[in-house]
């Protein structure tokens, strides 16, 4: 749940699919970093997110040091924050025209959900403090994200998938692997540290491979915490899921056969396959729902990309000196002239 909070307040929101284009700084009012139509993105808004970024870098165990001024990483982070704030303003303006909004009730419900998921108000307050975020800032940033989600849903609601598109997708050789169901087995095992222990376990199970004896032997001998109290059961898994030595034996022995000891990087296994399920290929009818959903998501993503680009073009964006994302993310070319900008990456993985 910590990740959800971080995403809501900063890290999941900074990456934009676009580096928003703009012109010079002559039209940006004092105290602003950008003009978006008749509205502005203020220095205060930028400073607030910047401070959160610093706090969150510091709060992440093993995270790299906060970027130093003058480095590409510093400029990329700066561009990401500018893009995030500008995109929020574009979406806010467009949402009003589209009559899309986030109600106070919806926002309160989202805050309540997050509070419950992190374990109560005290834990939420402590987490926000560690990340340098106030409750009001969390609400503002959550509302922006919820509004974006609502606009994106509105933009993509007309995405339709035709039967012809489904058939074409199914028949495309590049997609065939998606419809193949691999061979699979239901199996159980006992994992021990030494070959001698495995040989002992193998004899016990070969003499009696009943469910009751598997439960008894697994509980007494297995060092696999995930299966020792479940009769050694690994459930069903496809070919290639397990390490090679284990996989080879599991897919070669007959159901009901207790294997000889098998050595892997984890120790020594004694394996029994209880069921084998041959692989198959899904028919178009069986794959229809999956294909339709996949194509719909693709169409919705494309519709959003197009909509956002069009909204950016009509927004009339102007940046203050030092805040143009294209300039911040441009790499010097060998001739000394700016190279084409690439989208600003997120500051975290």
C-alpha positions as CSV (number, residue, x, y, z in Angstrom):
1,X,0.0,0.0,0.0
2,X,3.0,2.3,0.5
3,X,3.5,2.2,-3.2
4,X,0.0,3.4,-3.8
5,X,0.5,6.4,-1.6
6,X,3.8,7.2,-3.3
7,X,2.2,6.9,-6.7
8,X,-0.6,9.1,-5.7
9,X,1.5,11.9,-4.3
10,X,4.4,11.9,-6.8
11,X,6.3,9.1,-8.3
12,X,3.5,7.5,-10.3
13,X,2.4,10.8,-11.7
14,X,5.5,12.4,-12.9
15,X,6.0,10.4,-16.1
16,X,4.2,11.8,-19.0
17,X,3.9,10.4,-22.5
18,X,4.7,13.9,-23.8
19,X,7.2,16.7,-23.4
20,X,4.8,19.6,-23.8
21,X,5.9,22.1,-26.4
22,X,5.8,25.8,-25.7
23,X,7.3,29.1,-26.6
24,X,9.3,31.8,-24.8
25,X,9.0,33.3,-21.4
26,X,7.7,36.8,-22.3
27,X,4.1,35.9,-21.5
28,X,4.6,34.1,-18.2
29,X,3.6,36.2,-15.1
30,X,5.9,36.7,-12.2
31,X,5.7,33.8,-9.7
32,X,4.8,31.3,-12.4
33,X,6.8,28.6,-14.3
34,X,4.3,28.2,-17.1
35,X,1.2,29.7,-18.6
36,X,-1.5,27.3,-19.9
37,X,-4.0,29.3,-21.8
38,X,-5.3,31.9,-19.4
39,X,-4.2,29.9,-16.3
40,X,-0.7,29.5,-14.8
41,X,1.3,26.9,-13.1
42,X,3.0,28.6,-10.2
43,X,6.5,28.4,-8.7
44,X,4.8,27.4,-5.4
45,X,3.2,24.3,-7.0
46,X,6.6,23.3,-8.5
47,X,8.4,23.9,-5.2
48,X,5.9,21.7,-3.4
49,X,6.4,18.7,-5.7
50,X,10.1,19.3,-5.7
51,X,10.3,19.2,-1.9
52,X,8.2,15.9,-2.0
53,X,10.6,14.4,-4.5
54,X,13.6,15.2,-2.1
55,X,11.7,13.7,0.9
56,X,10.8,10.6,-1.1
57,X,14.3,10.0,-2.4
58,X,15.5,10.2,1.2
59,X,12.7,7.8,2.5
60,X,13.4,5.0,0.0
61,X,15.9,2.5,1.3
62,X,18.7,1.9,-1.1
63,X,17.5,4.7,-3.4
64,X,20.2,6.7,-5.3
65,X,21.1,10.1,-4.0
66,X,19.0,13.0,-5.0
67,X,20.2,14.4,-8.4
68,X,22.7,17.2,-8.2
69,X,22.0,20.5,-10.0
70,X,23.5,20.6,-13.4
71,X,23.3,16.9,-14.1
72,X,21.0,15.3,-16.7
73,X,19.1,13.5,-13.9
74,X,18.4,16.8,-12.2
75,X,17.0,18.3,-15.4
76,X,15.0,15.2,-16.2
77,X,13.4,15.3,-12.8
78,X,12.7,19.0,-13.2
79,X,11.1,18.4,-16.6
80,X,9.0,15.6,-15.3
81,X,7.5,17.8,-12.6
82,X,6.8,20.6,-15.0
83,X,5.2,18.1,-17.4
84,X,3.1,16.7,-14.6
85,X,1.8,20.1,-13.5
86,X,1.2,21.3,-17.0
87,X,-0.7,18.1,-17.9
88,X,-2.8,18.5,-14.8
89,X,-3.8,22.0,-15.8
90,X,-4.6,21.0,-19.4
91,X,-6.8,18.2,-18.1
92,X,-8.5,20.4,-15.6
93,X,-9.4,22.9,-18.3
94,X,-10.6,20.2,-20.7
95,X,-12.6,18.4,-18.0
96,X,-14.6,21.5,-17.4
97,X,-15.5,21.7,-21.0
98,X,-16.4,18.0,-21.1
99,X,-18.5,18.3,-17.9
100,X,-16.3,15.7,-16.2
101,X,-15.6,16.2,-12.5
102,X,-14.6,14.5,-9.3
103,X,-17.1,14.9,-6.5
104,X,-16.2,15.5,-2.9
105,X,-17.8,12.2,-2.0
106,X,-15.7,10.3,-4.5
107,X,-12.5,12.0,-3.1
108,X,-13.5,11.3,0.5
109,X,-14.2,7.6,-0.4
110,X,-10.8,7.3,-2.0
111,X,-9.1,8.8,1.1
112,X,-11.1,6.5,3.3
113,X,-10.0,3.5,1.2
114,X,-6.3,4.5,1.4
115,X,-6.6,5.1,5.2
116,X,-8.0,1.7,5.7
117,X,-5.5,0.0,3.5
118,X,-2.5,1.5,5.3
119,X,-3.9,0.5,8.7
120,X,-5.5,3.7,10.0
121,X,-5.1,7.4,10.2
122,X,-2.0,7.4,12.4
123,X,-0.1,5.1,10.0
124,X,-1.2,7.2,7.0
125,X,0.0,10.4,8.8
126,X,3.3,8.8,9.6
127,X,3.8,7.6,6.0
128,X,2.9,11.0,4.6
129,X,5.3,12.8,7.0
130,X,8.1,10.5,5.9
131,X,7.4,11.4,2.3
132,X,7.1,15.1,2.9
133,X,3.4,15.3,2.0
134,X,0.6,17.0,3.9
135,X,-3.0,15.6,3.9
136,X,-4.1,18.6,1.9
137,X,-1.4,17.9,-0.7
138,X,-2.4,14.3,-0.9
139,X,-6.0,15.2,-1.5
140,X,-5.1,17.7,-4.2
141,X,-2.9,15.2,-6.0
142,X,-5.3,12.4,-5.7
143,X,-8.1,14.6,-7.1
144,X,-5.9,15.4,-10.1
145,X,-5.2,11.8,-10.7
146,X,-8.9,10.8,-10.3
147,X,-9.9,13.6,-12.7
148,X,-7.3,12.4,-15.3
149,X,-8.8,8.9,-14.9
150,X,-12.3,10.2,-15.4
151,X,-11.3,12.2,-18.5
152,X,-9.4,9.2,-19.9
153,X,-12.4,7.0,-19.4
154,X,-14.6,9.5,-21.2
155,X,-12.1,9.8,-24.1
156,X,-11.9,6.0,-24.5
157,X,-15.6,5.2,-24.1
158,X,-16.2,5.1,-27.8
159,X,-13.4,2.6,-28.5
160,X,-15.1,-0.3,-30.3
161,X,-13.7,-3.6,-31.5
162,X,-15.2,-5.3,-34.6
163,X,-15.5,-9.0,-35.2
164,X,-13.2,-8.5,-38.3
165,X,-10.5,-7.0,-36.1
166,X,-10.7,-9.9,-33.6
167,X,-10.4,-12.4,-36.5
168,X,-7.4,-10.5,-37.9
169,X,-5.7,-10.5,-34.5
170,X,-6.3,-14.2,-34.0
171,X,-4.9,-15.1,-37.4
172,X,-1.8,-12.9,-37.2
173,X,1.2,-15.3,-36.9
174,X,2.8,-12.8,-34.5
175,X,0.0,-13.4,-32.0
176,X,-0.3,-17.2,-32.2
177,X,1.8,-17.8,-29.0
178,X,-0.8,-16.0,-27.0
179,X,-3.3,-18.7,-27.7
180,X,-1.1,-21.7,-26.9
181,X,-1.8,-23.4,-23.5
182,X,1.3,-25.3,-22.4
183,X,1.5,-28.8,-21.0
184,X,0.9,-28.7,-17.3
185,X,1.1,-31.0,-14.3
186,X,-0.3,-31.1,-10.8
187,X,2.6,-32.2,-8.5
188,X,3.8,-32.4,-5.0
189,X,7.3,-32.6,-3.5
190,X,9.3,-32.9,-0.4
191,X,12.4,-30.7,-0.2
192,X,15.4,-31.7,2.0
193,X,19.0,-30.6,2.4
194,X,20.9,-33.8,1.7
195,X,20.8,-36.7,-0.7
196,X,20.7,-39.2,2.2
197,X,17.5,-37.5,3.6
198,X,16.0,-37.5,0.1
199,X,16.6,-41.2,-0.3
200,X,14.9,-41.8,3.1
201,X,11.9,-39.7,2.1
202,X,11.7,-41.5,-1.3
203,X,11.5,-44.9,0.4
204,X,8.8,-43.7,2.8
205,X,6.6,-42.3,-0.1
206,X,7.3,-45.1,-2.5
207,X,6.0,-47.5,0.1
208,X,2.8,-45.4,0.6
209,X,2.0,-42.5,-1.6
210,X,-1.4,-41.8,-0.1
211,X,-2.5,-38.2,0.6
212,X,-2.3,-39.0,4.3
213,X,1.3,-40.2,4.1
214,X,2.4,-37.3,1.9
215,X,0.9,-34.9,4.5
216,X,2.8,-36.7,7.3
217,X,6.2,-37.0,5.5
218,X,6.1,-33.4,4.1
219,X,5.3,-31.9,7.5
220,X,8.1,-33.9,9.2
221,X,10.9,-33.6,6.6
222,X,10.3,-30.8,4.1
223,X,12.2,-27.5,4.4
224,X,9.9,-25.8,1.9
225,X,7.8,-23.5,4.0
226,X,5.2,-22.9,1.3
227,X,4.3,-26.6,0.8
228,X,5.3,-28.5,3.9
229,X,1.9,-28.0,5.6
230,X,0.0,-28.7,2.4
231,X,1.1,-32.2,1.8
232,X,3.9,-30.9,-0.4
233,X,1.4,-29.6,-3.0
234,X,2.7,-27.3,-5.7
235,X,-0.6,-27.1,-7.4
236,X,-0.8,-26.9,-11.2
237,X,2.1,-25.4,-13.2
238,X,3.0,-25.3,-16.9
239,X,6.1,-26.7,-18.5
240,X,9.1,-24.3,-18.0
241,X,7.9,-22.7,-14.8
242,X,10.2,-24.6,-12.5
243,X,14.0,-24.8,-12.5
244,X,15.3,-27.1,-15.3
245,X,16.3,-30.1,-13.2
246,X,12.9,-30.2,-11.4
247,X,10.9,-29.5,-14.6
248,X,12.6,-32.3,-16.6
249,X,11.6,-34.9,-14.0
250,X,8.1,-33.5,-13.3
251,X,7.2,-33.8,-17.0
252,X,8.8,-37.1,-17.7
253,X,7.5,-39.3,-14.9
254,X,4.1,-41.0,-15.0
255,X,1.3,-39.8,-12.6
256,X,1.4,-41.7,-9.3
257,X,5.1,-42.4,-9.6
258,X,7.4,-41.2,-6.8
259,X,10.6,-39.9,-8.3
260,X,14.2,-40.7,-7.3
261,X,15.9,-37.8,-5.5
262,X,16.4,-34.7,-7.7
263,X,19.1,-32.1,-7.0
264,X,18.5,-28.4,-7.7
265,X,19.9,-25.2,-6.4
266,X,17.4,-25.4,-3.6
267,X,18.3,-28.8,-2.3
268,X,17.1,-32.4,-2.9
269,X,13.5,-33.0,-4.1
270,X,11.3,-36.1,-4.1
271,X,8.5,-35.5,-6.6
272,X,5.2,-37.0,-7.4
273,X,3.0,-35.9,-10.3
274,X,-0.7,-36.5,-9.5
275,X,-2.1,-35.3,-12.9
276,X,-0.9,-34.4,-16.3
277,X,-2.8,-32.0,-18.6
278,X,-1.8,-31.9,-22.3
279,X,-1.2,-28.6,-24.0
280,X,-3.7,-27.2,-26.4
281,X,-4.5,-24.1,-28.5
282,X,-7.4,-21.8,-27.9
283,X,-9.9,-21.5,-30.7
284,X,-11.0,-18.0,-31.9
285,X,-14.2,-18.4,-29.9
286,X,-12.3,-19.3,-26.7
287,X,-9.8,-16.4,-27.3
288,X,-12.4,-13.8,-28.3
289,X,-12.9,-12.2,-24.9
290,X,-9.2,-11.9,-24.3
291,X,-8.5,-10.5,-27.8
292,X,-11.4,-8.0,-27.5
293,X,-10.1,-6.7,-24.2
294,X,-6.6,-6.4,-25.5
295,X,-7.6,-4.5,-28.6
296,X,-9.9,-2.3,-26.7
297,X,-7.1,-1.3,-24.3
298,X,-4.9,-0.6,-27.3
299,X,-7.5,1.6,-29.0
300,X,-8.2,3.4,-25.7
301,X,-4.5,4.1,-25.2
302,X,-4.2,5.4,-28.8
303,X,-7.3,7.6,-28.3
304,X,-5.9,9.0,-25.1
305,X,-2.5,9.7,-26.7
306,X,-4.2,11.5,-29.6
307,X,-6.5,13.4,-27.4
308,X,-3.7,14.6,-25.1
309,X,-1.6,15.7,-28.0
310,X,-4.5,17.7,-29.5
311,X,-5.3,19.2,-26.1
312,X,-1.7,20.3,-25.7
313,X,-1.6,21.9,-29.1
314,X,-4.7,24.0,-28.4
315,X,-3.8,24.9,-24.8
316,X,-1.3,27.6,-25.6
317,X,1.6,26.8,-23.3
318,X,4.4,29.2,-22.5
319,X,7.3,28.4,-20.1
320,X,9.4,30.6,-17.9
321,X,13.1,30.6,-18.5
322,X,14.7,27.4,-17.3
323,X,11.4,25.4,-17.2
324,X,10.9,24.4,-20.8
325,X,10.9,20.5,-20.7
326,X,12.2,20.3,-24.2
327,X,15.2,22.4,-23.3
328,X,15.8,20.5,-20.1
329,X,15.8,17.1,-21.7
330,X,17.6,18.0,-24.9
331,X,21.1,16.5,-25.4
332,X,23.8,18.6,-27.0
333,X,24.5,17.5,-30.5
334,X,28.1,17.2,-31.9
335,X,27.6,20.5,-33.7
336,X,26.6,22.2,-30.5
337,X,23.0,22.8,-31.5
338,X,20.2,21.2,-29.4
339,X,19.3,17.6,-30.3
340,X,15.6,16.6,-30.5
341,X,14.1,16.1,-27.0
342,X,13.0,12.7,-25.7
343,X,10.2,12.1,-23.2
344,X,11.3,12.8,-19.7
345,X,11.6,9.6,-17.7
346,X,10.3,9.0,-14.2
347,X,12.8,9.7,-11.4
348,X,12.3,6.2,-10.0
349,X,12.1,2.7,-11.4
